[in-house]
Amino acid sequence: MDSLASAHPREVRALIRKGQWTELTAGLANGYAQANLVILSQELAYEFLLFCQRNPKPCPLLEVTEVGSPCPTRLAPDADLRTDLPKYRLYRRGELEAEVMEIIEHWRDDFVAFLLGCSFTFEVALLAAGIPVRHIEEGCNVPMFITSIECVPAGRFHGPMVVTMRPIPHQKVVRAVQVTGRYPAVHGAPVHIGDPSAIGIDELSKPDFGDAVAVKEGETPVFWACGVTPQAVAMKVKPDFMITHAPGHMFISDIRNEELSEF
C-alpha cells in the first residue's frame, strides 16, 4: 500500500487492469484526482448531462467520453474505463444486479461514460491543514447516506442527494469549510453541518453505502455532496441498464489535485 501511495496513476491502473488491486482506492497515487463513474446509453446521456449541470455539488463533471469510447481523453488518455477501476456495479431497471471487476463483456457501442469529481481530492488538502479524516484513520470506506435533499430534476432523472460524512473537531469546522470550498470540481464546501436528522439521516451508525466511523466527543458531523448520488437516482429512475463504480472504488486520473483547485 505504501508503494502505491507514491505511485503514478498509470502504474496503479496497470495493477487494477491485471486484477492485482481490487480494494478501495483511497490513499493510492496520492496527489492525483480520483473520479466517480457513470455509464449510460446515448439515449439517456443528454438528460444525465443536464442533470449534472443542474446539480454540480453531487455531480461535478470532469469529463464525458465520446459515444462508444471507453477512453477518458482529458483525464487519462491511455486509460480504459472498462478495466481500470477495481470494482463496478451493474444496475438493471434500478436494481443492483452484480458487482464485477471489469465490464468488457457488458460494454456497448452506444455507451457514454461520465466522470465526476470525487471528495478524495479534498481529503488530501484537509490532512495538509491538520484536519483529521476519520475513515482514513480507521482504514475503511467513507460513510455515505441517502438524504431528504432532492436534486433538481432533468428529463427522466430525479431523486435524492447522497452525502459523505466526516466528523470534524468543533474548532476546525470553519477551516474544513474553507479548505474544501477551494475545490468546487470535487463537491466543494459542505452541504450541511450538524444535526443529521435535518437532512433525513436517522442513524450515523447505519450508512447506506460505505462504513460507519466513530464520532468522538467534541466533534461535529459534517456532510459533503457525494458522487454516489447517481446510484441513488438510478434506484428511483430505473434506467434499463446503468454501470457505475462500486462506492470507494474510483477511477484514478492523471490530473493533479491542485489542477482542480480554484486558488
N, C-alpha and C positions, 0 to 999 in steps of 0.2 A: 504493500500500500504506500509506504514512504517513497519508493522509487516512482510510483505512478503519480504521486502528488506533484513531483517536479518534472514529469514527462511532458513532451509536446503532445498536443491533441492527436496528431496523426499517429503517434505511437500507441496511444490509448485506443483509438478507433481500430487500429490493426488487431489488437488483442481482442477487442469486442467482436470484430468481424470473424475471428477464428474460434469464437466461443470460449476464449480463455478468461474473460471477465464477464460475469453475469449478475453482478451485485449492484448496489446503489452507486451513483456516480459522484455524490458529494465528496469533495476533497481531492478529486482527480484533476490532473492538469491545472493546478492552481494558477490563477491569473487569467484564465481563458473562460469566455462566456459559455454557459450551457443553455439549452433550449428545450421547451416543450414541443411535442409533435402532434399534429392533427392531419389526417389524410382522409379526403372525401372525394366523391365523384365530381367531375366537371359540372354536372347538372346543379350541384349544391354549392359549388365553390364561390360564385359571386355573392350569394346570400351570406355565406360564412365570412367572406371578406368584409362585407358590410357590417356584419355582427361585430367583428374585431374592431373596425373603425369606430363603431358606436360604443364599444366597451374596452377602451385602451388600458384600463387598470388591470383587469384579469387577463386580457388577450392582447398584449403589446406585440405587434407584428414585427418580426425581424426579417423574414423572407417568405416569399411564395414562389414555388417552383413552376416551371413550365408544365403544361398538361402532359402527363405520361412520363415525365422525367423524375427520377429519384435523386437527382444531383442538386444540392444547395449551392449554386454557383457563387453566391456572395459570401456565405458563411464558411464554406469549406469545399472548394471546387473539386477536390479529389475524393470526396466522401460519397457514400451510397446509403440513402435513408432506409433501404430495405434490410441492411445488415449491421449498421453501425451504431445501434442502440442496444443496450444489454437485454432489454425486455420490452415487448409490445403488448398492447391489449386490442383484441378484436371485439367490436360491438356490432351485433346484428339486430336491427329493429329495436335498438335501445337496451338490449340485454348483453351483458358481458359474456361472450361466447368462449373465449380462451385467452391465455397469456402464452406468448410464443417468443422464441429467441431471434427469429428472423422472419421476414414477410415476403421473400422472393416468390413463393408459390401463390401468395394472395395478391400480388401486385397486378394492376390493370392499366391498360393504355389510356384510360380516361381519368386516372387519378391526378389530383393536385395536392401537394403537401404544403402545409403551413407550419412555420417555425415561430414560436412565441417566446418572448423573453422569460427567463427563469430567475427566481429570487436567490439562487445560489450565488449569483454575481454579487449582489449587495452584501451577502454574508461575509465575504472577504473584507469589504470595507467596514462592516460592523466590528469584526475582530480586530482590525487595524486601529479602530477608535477605542479599543478597550472594552467593548460591549460583548458580553458572553452570548454564545449561540448554543442553547441547551441541547438540541438534538445532535450537534457535533460532539459536544462533551459526552453524551451518553451513547454515541456510536449507533444511532438509529435514524430512521427517516423522520422528516419534519411532520408534525401533526397537521392534518388538513380537515376542514369542516365545511359541510354544505350549510349555507346561511339562509336567512329570510330576506336577504337583499336581492331584489330582482334585477337582472341585467336588462338593458334596453333592447327590445326585440328588433329583429331584422329578418324579413321574409318568414321562413318557417322556423327560424332559430329564436328560442326564448328559454328562460329558465333561471335558476338561482346562481348567485356568485359563490364560488368556493374560496376559502381563505386559508392561509397558513397562520400558525400561532407560534410566537416566540415569547417566553417570559423574559421581561427586561427589568432590572433593578429600578425602583421608583425614580432615583435621582438621575438615571441615564435615559429615561424615556424621550425627553426632548431631543437629546443628542441622537438617539436612534432615528427619530423622525427626520432630523436634518440630514443625516448621513444617507438614508435610503431615498430621501427626496431628490437626491442628485441623480437618481437612476430611473427616470420615467420609462425607459425602454425595457426595464425588467421589474415592472409593477410599481416602482416609486414608493412614495410615503404610505404609511398605513391607512387603511380604510376605517379602522375602529380601534379604540384604546379602552381597555377596562372591561366592564360587565359583559360577559359573553351572551347572556340572555337577551340583551338589547338587539342582537343580530341573529337571534333564533338558535343559539347553541345551548343545549341543556347541560351537557357534562363535558368538561375538558378532558376527562379521563377516557372518553369514548369517541375518538376521531373517526370520521367517515373514511378517510384514507390515511396512510402513514401510521405512525406510532405515537402513543401518549408519552409525554415527558413531564418531569416534575416541575411544579410551580412552587417556588420556595417563599418563605416569609420575606416580606419586603420587596416582592416582585409584582409587576403588573403584566397581565396578558395583553400582548399587542398583536393585532391582526393585519395581515397584508393580503391583497388580492392574489389569486393563485391561478396558474396556467392549467390546473386540472378542471377549471370551470367548464371547458367544452365537454368533458366526460359527464358531468352532471347535466349539462344541456342535452347531451345525446340521450340520456335516460328519459328526458321529457319529450324531445322531438322525435326520437325513434327513427333515424335515417336507416335505409335498408342495410348499409354497411359503412362502418367508420373504423379507422385504425388510429390508435394513439400510442404514446409512450406509456409504459407502466409507471405509476407515481414514483418519483425518485430516481427513475432510470432514464436519464436525459440524453440528448444529443450534445456532444462536446464539439464546439465550433473552433475555428482558427482565429476568431475575433477576440482581442483582449478586452477584459472587463472595462478598462478605462475608456475604451472607444465608445462605450455606451453611457458614459457619464456626461452630464450636461456641463459641468465645470469642475 
